[in-house]
């Protein structure tokens, strides 16, 4: 049994040697299959094993995949066996292969551990399947307007470098194997949403080329941003509002809280800016940070406004109140001085009247000449008016006791009859006090009914 199996393997090995020697004899790897005839169709399929990262700073992503190309080369057809022949990577230099490349690739390499990861598979009808394992870093234009709540679509473009559509037509294999990925495919900070494959023909000055496009959609995860950005900024902004409940005199505490909040937000904002490149658009995270800065800044402005109200403006109001109070006190003090002077004048009038009334004999002997001399005296002129002196001058006989008894006996009656002395009135007007206030003070100081009549009579005369 073992000998039969060994003989069969030896026969197969001999057949393979024969096939390879025959197909490679006279094979020209410099010419494409069906050269000079119809364009060669090359099927493309991709199996993604890992997407390492999507970089916002460099605007690219790194992907590791198995890249397979399938085409038919009639020069490699064989009939000696029905087996599919898998040959070593060393056949690369002996066979023609398509010149496909990645249009948006920055740099790439084929893995070579432990040997170069290349493989050829030959089929009896001349169909060739060529697969390599490679890692490439491809450019990806990221739309950061909604960052970090954004969804991105990165693409991988495949195209023939030298062959136009007149020589090679690239297409995605339609057997459901054009795009495959591992079930545990994970992308740092992103989640895989799906993929689409398209193809189009593009024109260059050297001709038209077929381009295959693999586009996959990813969504950014916000968990890391909640921990690194959102929670610190929310807590810092709320912390700045504590100053609203602080005493307005606690300037050191309020300023410290506000400035510390601003510094924390500035640090977080710098951290966010270091993770993204400088772009012309306004990102969602920028608007969020500006709102946080707005709240913290206006918490400081609120303290400045309160400080202005209770210190700068409050001091001026206090000074104005002090000056107003001082004017009121000066006014009442002036009224008190005037009242004392008026009371002094009234007392002197009472004394003069008492001295006259206390000498009835002299009063009976008073002649018109003596009364005229009395009116000319400055001390007695306060009681004598033009009307009283004219009435006294008309008397040709000695005054009787009944006429003298009609003279006023009190200062209130004297003021009622003759009015306020001119010297007192001029002194009051010189001090700038309204006459009405003087008479109000006299009314308050006067307790008799005569005083009330004196007040009314004085206001009428004034």
C-alpha positions in Angstrom: 0.0 0.0 0.0 2.8 2.4 0.9 4.7 1.5 -2.2 1.6 2.3 -4.4 1.2 5.7 -2.7 4.9 6.4 -3.2 4.8 5.5 -6.8 1.7 7.7 -7.4 3.5 10.7 -5.8 6.5 10.1 -7.9 4.4 10.0 -11.0 2.6 13.3 -10.1 5.9 15.0 -9.4 7.3 13.9 -12.7 4.1 15.2 -14.4 4.5 18.6 -12.7 8.1 18.9 -13.7 7.1 18.1 -17.2 4.3 20.6 -17.2 6.4 23.4 -15.8 9.2 22.7 -18.2 6.9 22.7 -21.1 4.9 25.9 -20.3 8.0 27.9 -19.4 9.8 26.9 -22.6 9.7 29.8 -24.9 7.5 31.8 -22.4 8.1 35.6 -22.7 7.2 37.4 -19.4 7.6 40.7 -21.1 4.4 40.4 -23.1 0.9 40.3 -21.6 -1.4 37.4 -22.4 -3.3 37.7 -25.7 -0.9 40.4 -26.8 -2.3 42.2 -29.8 -5.8 40.9 -29.3 -8.7 41.7 -27.0 -8.0 43.4 -23.6 -7.1 41.1 -20.8 -9.6 40.9 -17.9 -8.0 40.9 -14.5 -10.2 40.2 -11.5 -9.4 41.8 -8.1 -10.4 40.7 -4.6 -9.3 41.9 -1.2 -9.3 40.2 2.1 -8.7 42.7 5.0 -7.1 41.3 8.1 -6.5 44.4 10.1 -6.9 48.2 10.0 -4.3 49.4 12.4 -5.1 53.1 12.7 -6.8 56.1 11.2 -4.7 59.2 11.8 -6.3 62.6 11.8 -2.9 64.3 12.0 -1.5 62.6 8.8 -4.8 62.2 7.1 -4.2 58.5 6.4 -4.9 55.0 7.5 -2.8 51.8 7.7 -4.3 48.6 6.4 -3.0 45.0 6.2 -4.7 42.7 3.6 -4.4 39.8 1.2 -4.5 41.2 -2.3 -5.5 38.7 -5.0 -5.4 39.0 -8.8 -6.9 36.6 -11.3 -6.4 36.4 -15.0 -6.1 33.9 -17.8 -2.9 33.2 -19.7 -3.4 30.6 -22.4 0.4 30.1 -22.6 0.3 28.4 -19.2 -2.5 25.9 -20.0 -1.7 22.2 -19.5 -3.5 19.0 -20.1 -1.2 16.4 -18.5 -3.1 16.6 -15.2 -6.3 18.0 -13.7 -4.5 19.2 -10.6 -4.2 22.9 -9.7 -0.6 23.7 -9.3 0.6 25.9 -6.5 4.1 27.2 -7.3 6.7 29.1 -5.3 7.1 32.8 -5.2 10.3 32.4 -7.2 8.1 32.0 -10.3 7.4 35.8 -10.1 10.4 36.5 -12.2 9.4 33.9 -14.8 5.7 34.8 -15.3 3.9 37.9 -16.5 1.9 39.6 -13.7 -0.4 42.7 -13.9 1.2 46.0 -12.8 -1.6 47.0 -10.4 -0.8 49.6 -7.8 -2.6 51.6 -5.1 -3.3 55.1 -6.3 -3.6 56.8 -2.9 -0.9 54.7 -1.2 1.9 56.6 0.6 4.1 53.6 1.3 3.6 49.9 1.3 5.6 46.7 1.8 5.1 43.0 1.2 5.6 40.8 4.3 8.6 38.5 4.1 8.4 36.5 7.3 9.5 33.8 7.1 9.6 34.0 3.3 8.1 36.6 1.0 4.4 36.2 1.3 3.6 35.6 -2.4 1.9 32.7 -4.1 0.9 31.5 -7.6 -1.8 29.0 -8.4 -2.0 27.6 -11.9 -5.1 25.9 -13.3 -5.3 23.5 -16.3 -7.1 26.1 -18.5 -4.3 28.6 -18.0 -6.0 30.6 -15.3 -3.5 32.2 -12.9 -4.3 33.3 -9.4 -1.6 35.5 -7.8 -1.9 36.6 -4.1 0.3 38.7 -1.8 0.1 39.8 1.8 0.9 43.5 2.2 0.5 46.5 4.5 0.0 49.9 3.0 -0.6 53.4 4.4 -3.1 55.2 2.2 -4.3 58.8 2.2 -7.7 59.5 3.5 -9.4 62.9 3.3 -11.2 63.2 6.7 -14.1 65.5 7.1 -13.7 67.0 10.6 -16.6 69.3 10.8 -18.5 67.0 13.2 -15.3 65.9 15.1 -15.4 64.0 17.4 -18.9 62.8 16.6 -18.1 62.2 13.0 -18.3 59.4 10.5 -15.6 58.9 8.0 -15.3 57.2 4.6 -11.9 56.1 3.6 -11.1 54.6 0.2 -8.5 52.4 -1.5 -8.0 53.0 -5.2 -6.6 50.3 -7.5 -5.4 50.9 -11.0 -3.0 49.6 -13.6 0.1 51.7 -13.9 1.0 51.2 -17.5 -1.8 49.3 -19.3 -4.7 51.2 -20.6 -8.2 49.8 -21.1 -7.0 48.7 -24.6 -4.7 46.2 -22.9 -6.2 45.5 -19.4 -9.6 45.8 -17.9 -9.7 45.6 -14.1 -12.9 44.4 -12.4 -14.1 43.3 -9.0 -14.8 39.6 -8.8 -18.5 39.0 -8.7 -18.6 35.7 -6.9 -19.0 37.3 -3.5 -15.3 37.3 -2.7 -14.4 40.7 -3.9 -14.2 42.0 -0.4 -13.8 40.0 2.7 -12.7 40.8 6.2 -12.1 39.0 9.5 -15.0 38.8 11.9 -12.9 40.3 14.7 -11.9 43.3 12.7 -11.5 46.2 15.0 -10.2 49.7 14.4 -8.7 51.8 17.3 -11.2 54.6 18.3 -13.5 53.6 15.4 -16.2 51.0 14.7 -16.6 49.5 11.2 -20.0 50.3 9.6 -19.7 48.8 6.1 -18.1 49.0 2.7 -18.9 49.6 -0.9 -17.0 48.7 -4.1 -17.2 50.7 -7.3 -15.3 51.0 -10.6 -14.9 53.8 -13.1 -12.8 54.7 -16.2 -10.5 57.7 -15.9 -8.7 59.6 -18.6 -5.1 60.7 -18.6 -3.0 62.1 -21.4 -1.6 58.6 -22.0 -5.0 57.1 -22.4 -7.9 55.7 -20.4 -7.5 53.5 -17.3 -9.8 51.4 -15.3 -9.9 52.3 -11.6 -11.4 50.1 -8.8 -12.4 51.9 -5.6 -13.0 50.2 -2.3 -14.7 52.6 0.2 -15.4 51.6 3.8 -17.3 53.6 6.4 -16.3 54.0 10.0 -17.7 55.8 13.0 -15.6 57.4 15.7 -16.1 56.2 19.3 -16.7 58.9 21.9 -15.8 56.9 25.0 -12.3 58.2 25.1 -13.5 61.8 24.5 -15.9 61.5 27.4 -13.1 60.7 29.7 -10.4 63.1 28.2 -12.5 66.1 27.1 -16.1 66.2 27.9 -16.2 65.3 31.6 -13.2 67.5 32.6 -14.6 70.5 30.7 -18.1 70.1 32.1 -16.8 69.8 35.7 -14.5 72.7 35.2 -17.3 74.9 33.8 -19.6 74.0 36.7 -16.8 74.6 39.1 -16.4 78.2 37.8 -20.0 78.8 38.8 -19.2 78.3 42.4 -18.0 82.0 42.5 -21.7 83.0 42.1 -22.3 81.9 45.7 -19.2 83.5 47.1 -19.1 86.8 48.9 -18.3 89.7 46.6 -15.6 90.7 49.1 -13.8 87.4 48.5 -11.9 88.7 45.5 -8.9 86.3 45.9 -11.1 83.2 46.0 -13.3 84.3 43.1 -10.4 85.2 40.8 -8.5 82.0 41.7 -11.5 79.9 40.7 -12.0 81.7 37.5 -8.4 81.7 36.4 -7.9 78.1 37.3 -10.9 77.1 35.3 -9.6 79.1 32.3 -6.2 77.4 32.6 -7.8 73.9 32.7 -9.9 74.6 29.7 -6.8 75.9 27.8 -4.9 72.8 28.6 -7.7 70.5 27.4 -8.1 72.6 24.3 -4.4 72.3 23.5 -4.7 68.5 24.0 -7.6 68.4 21.5 -5.7 70.5 19.0 -2.7 68.3 19.1 -4.8 65.3 18.0 -6.1 67.0 14.8 -4.4 68.9 12.0 -4.9 72.6 11.4 -7.9 72.8 9.1 -9.9 75.7 7.8 -13.3 74.4 9.0 -14.7 74.9 12.5 -15.1 71.6 14.2 -17.8 70.6 16.6 -15.3 70.3 19.4 -14.2 73.9 18.8 -17.8 75.2 19.3 -18.1 73.1 22.4 -14.8 74.5 23.8 -15.9 78.1 22.9 -19.1 77.6 24.8 -17.2 76.4 27.9 -14.8 79.4 27.6 -17.8 81.7 27.3 -19.4 80.5 30.5 -16.1 80.7 32.5 -15.3 84.1 31.1 -18.7 85.5 32.0 -18.4 84.2 35.5 -15.3 86.4 35.8 -17.1 89.3 34.2 -19.9 88.8 36.7 -17.4 89.3 39.6 -16.0 92.4 37.9 -19.5 93.9 37.5 -20.4 93.1 41.2 -17.1 94.6 42.3 -17.9 97.7 40.3 -21.3 98.1 41.9 -20.2 97.6 45.5 -16.9 99.4 45.4 -16.5 102.0 42.7 -20.1 103.0 42.1 -21.0 102.3 45.8 -18.2 104.6 47.0 -19.5 107.4 44.8 -23.1 106.9 46.0 -21.9 106.8 49.6 -20.0 110.1 49.1 -23.1 111.7 47.5 -25.2 110.5 50.5 -22.7 112.0 52.9 -22.7 115.3 51.1 -26.5 115.3 51.1 -26.7 114.5 54.8 -24.1 117.2 55.5 -26.3 119.8 53.6 -29.4 118.7 55.6 -27.5 119.0 58.9 -26.1 122.4 57.9 -29.6 123.5 57.0 -31.0 122.5 60.3 -28.1 124.0 62.1 -28.7 127.3 60.3 -32.4 127.2 61.2 -31.4 126.7 64.9 -29.1 129.7 64.8 -31.7 131.9 63.2 -34.3 130.7 65.6 -32.0 131.6 68.5 -31.4 135.1 67.0 -35.2 135.6 66.5 -35.9 134.5 70.1 -33.2 136.9 71.3 -34.8 139.8 69.4 -38.2 138.9 70.8 -36.8 138.8 74.3 -35.3 142.3 73.9 -38.7 143.5 72.6 -40.4 142.0 75.7 -37.9 143.7 77.9 -38.4 147.1 76.3 -42.2 146.8 76.5 -42.0 145.7 80.1 -39.8 148.7 81.0 -42.2 151.1 79.4 -45.3 149.6 81.0 -43.7 149.4 84.4 -43.6 153.3 84.6 -47.3 154.4 84.3 -46.5 157.9 85.5 -44.1 158.4 82.7 -46.5 156.9 80.3 -49.2 159.4 81.4 -46.8 162.3 80.9 -45.7 161.1 77.6 -46.2 163.9 75.1 -46.1 163.8 71.3 -42.6 165.3 71.4 -41.4 162.6 73.7 -43.0 159.9 71.7 -41.4 161.4 68.6 -38.0 161.3 70.2 -38.7 157.7 71.2 -39.4 156.8 67.6 -36.1 158.4 66.6 -34.2 156.2 69.1 -32.6 153.2 67.4 -33.4 150.9 70.3 -37.1 151.9 70.3 -37.5 152.1 66.5 -38.0 148.4 66.4 -41.5 148.9 68.0 -42.4 152.1 66.2 -43.8 152.0 62.8 -44.9 154.9 60.5 -48.5 154.3 61.3 -48.0 154.3 65.1 -45.9 157.4 65.1 -48.3 159.3 62.9 -51.2 158.4 65.2 -49.2 159.5 68.2 -48.1 162.8 66.4 -51.8 163.8 65.9 -52.5 163.8 69.6 -52.4 167.3 70.9 -53.2 166.6 74.5 -51.6 164.4 77.1 -52.2 160.7 76.7 -54.7 159.3 79.1 -54.5 156.1 81.0 -57.0 154.5 78.8 -55.0 155.2 75.6 -51.8 153.8 77.2 -53.6 150.7 78.3 -54.2 149.9 74.6 -50.4 149.5 74.0 -49.3 145.9 73.4 -48.2 144.2 76.5 -46.4 141.2 75.0 -43.9 140.5 72.2 -46.4 138.4 70.3 -48.9 141.3 70.3 -46.2 143.7 69.3 -45.3 141.6 66.3 -48.9 141.2 65.5 -49.5 144.9 65.4 -46.2 146.2 64.0 -44.6 143.2 62.2 -41.1 141.9 62.3 -38.4 144.5 62.9 -36.5 145.4 59.7 -33.1 144.6 61.2 -34.1 141.1 62.0 -35.7 140.6 58.6 -32.6 141.9 56.8 -30.4 139.6 58.9 -32.5 136.6 58.0 -32.5 137.4 54.3 -28.7 137.9 54.4 -28.3 134.3 55.6 -30.2 133.1 52.5 -33.0 131.3 54.5 -36.5 131.5 53.2 -38.8 133.6 55.3 -41.4 130.9 55.4 -39.0 128.6 57.3 -38.4 131.3 59.9 -42.1 131.7 60.5 -42.5 128.0 60.8 -39.9 127.9 63.5 -41.6 130.8 65.2 -44.9 128.9 65.0 -43.3 125.9 66.6 -41.7 127.9 69.4 -44.9 129.9 70.1 -47.3 128.1 72.5 -50.0 130.7 72.9 -52.9 131.6 70.6 -51.3 135.0 70.1 -48.2 133.4 68.7 -50.4 131.6 66.1 -52.0 134.9 65.1 -48.5 136.5 65.1 -47.3 133.8 62.6 -50.3 134.3 60.3 -50.0 138.1 60.5 -46.3 138.0 59.8 -46.8 135.8 56.7 -49.4 138.2 55.4 -47.1 141.1 55.9 -44.3 139.3 54.2 
